[in-house]
Amino acid sequence: MSASHSNAHVLTCPTRWSDVDENGHINNARLVSYVQEGIYDLFRHHAVAVRESLFPSGFLIARHEIDYLEQLHHASEPLLVRLTVERLGRSSAHVEVNVCRDPLTYMRARTVVVARDRESGRSRTLSDSERRFLEAFAPGGTAADPLPPAPAHRVAVNVPRGAGQAAPVHRTRRRCRASAR
């Protein structure tokens, strides 16, 4: 299920037992597939993209930059895969993807998506309608004002310090800025 919230495209995505690795958390490769599902949902399944036949030859992923922020465990609550467009180039969209489950963001990716030319298989210039579509998901786009950043909260984490001693270390946990409200 997908929706648009405050200049973001949000895909609701369940986790599965098969996503869990031997360490008991969702495998990092599976997290990347959530990013890919979100990108595909925005560019190929969004009602406007379908109605206006945008990206008729598809698109190419030119780059992924990924930060794993928290360990993610399987739960009955679905993930929110939140996509916003950071920047548009001649033929590309720089998309920020946050994989969240309220209140935390588990992974943040920056992905460069390039419009594809069917004949050559290479990049092509974004059409005016594709550009307008993508601008709606950028800060200041035609959708409602973006949500203000959610405040981070701090938690104590025990980090081993040799000889069995542990010292509390404070680290900022990233809050999920997407919600299905």
N, C-alpha and C positions, 0 to 999 in steps of 0.2 A: 504494500500500500504506500502511495506517495502523496505528498501534499506540498504546498508552498507556505512558508511562514516567514514573514518579515524579511523579505529580500533573499530568502534561502529556499532551496528545494530540499525537502526532507523525505527520505525513504525510510519506512519502518521495516526493520529486518530482524527476524528471530535468529537466535543462536541455536545450534544443534549439538547433540551429544557428540556427533562425529567431528565437530570442530575442535574438540578438546584434545590436547596433546598429552604426552606422558608426564608433563609437569603439572597437570590439572587445570591449566588455563587454556583459553582460546589461542590456537596456534597463530603465530605472526603471519604466515602465508594466508591463512583464512581471513585475517583482518584486511589484508590487501584486496582480497576478493570482495569484501564489503565495499571498499572504495570503488572498485570496478563496477559493481552492481549499481551504485549510486550514480556514477558517470553515465552508464548505459541507460538508466532510468530517466535521467534528465534529458539526454540528447536524443533518445529514440522512443521513449514511451510517454513523455510529458504531453498532455493534451494539445498544447499549442504546437509543439514540434510535429506531432502526428497530423493535426488539422492542416498546417501550412506546408507539410512535406519538407521540413527543414532537414539538412544534412542527408540529402538523398543518396549520397555515395558513402555515407558513414563518416567515421572520424578515425584518427590515429592517436594513440597515446605516445607523446614524445618524451615525457619525463614524469617520474614520480619522486617526490622528496618526502620521506616519511619519518615522523617522530612517534615512537611508542611511549605513551605517557603513564599508563597504569596497566597492571595485569587485569585482564578481563576473564571472568569466569562465566560459565553457562548459567543462565537463569531463565525463568519463564517470561520475564519482562523483555520485550523486544529492544533492539538497539535503534537509535536514531542515526541515520547517515545524513548529515547536514552539509549541503553544498552551497557555496557562494562563489561568485565570479570576482576575483581580485583585479584582473586586468584583461583587456582585450588587445590582441595584436592584429596584424593584417590578416593572418590566417589562423590564429590561435586564441584560445581562451585559457587563462591561468585560473584554475579552480582550486579553492581551499575546501577540503573535505574533512569534517570532524565526525568521528565515530563515538557516539555518546550513549549513555544510559543515565538518566537523571540520578544524581546531580553531577556525575563525572564525565570527562572526555578521556577516552582510553587511547585514542590515536588521532593524530592530525597529519593530513597529507596535503601536499601542494602538487597538483597534477597539471601538466600542460597538455591540452587537448587540441588537436589540429584538424581542421576541415580537410576532407580527402577528395581528390579528383578521381573519378571512376576510370577515366582513360589511362592516366599515367600512374595512378596509385600513389601519387605524391600529394603534397599540400596544395591547397587552393585558397584564394581570397574568400573570406566570409561574405556572404550576401548581406544586403541591407536588412532583410527580414531576420536572418540568423543573428546579426549583430543586435538588433532591437530585442529579440528574444533573450539573448544572453545578458544584455544590459539590465533587464528586469531583476536579475539575481545578483547585481552588484550593489554595494552601499550607495545609497542615493538613487537607486533605480526606480522604476515606476511602481514597484510594490510598496507596501507600508514601510514606515521607518524601521530600521533594524533594532533588534532588542539590545538594550545596553549590556555590556559585558557582565556576566555573573561574577560575583566576588569569589575569589579563591579562599579556601579555608586551609588551615594548617593542621597536620596530624603528626603525632610522634611516631617515629619508626625506629626500631632497635637495629643498629648496625653493629656487627661483631667487631670487637677491638682486641683481638689476641687474648690468649689465656682464659677464654670463656667469659670475659667481661663484655658488657654491652653498654653503649652510651646512647641516650635518646638523641635522635637527630630530627630536626624539623624540616619538612619539605613541603612546598606548596603543591596542593592537588588541584588539577585543572577542573573547573566546573563546566558542565555541559551548558552551552548557550542555546540549545535547541530544545523545544518542548512541544508536545502535541496538544497544547492548550488552545 
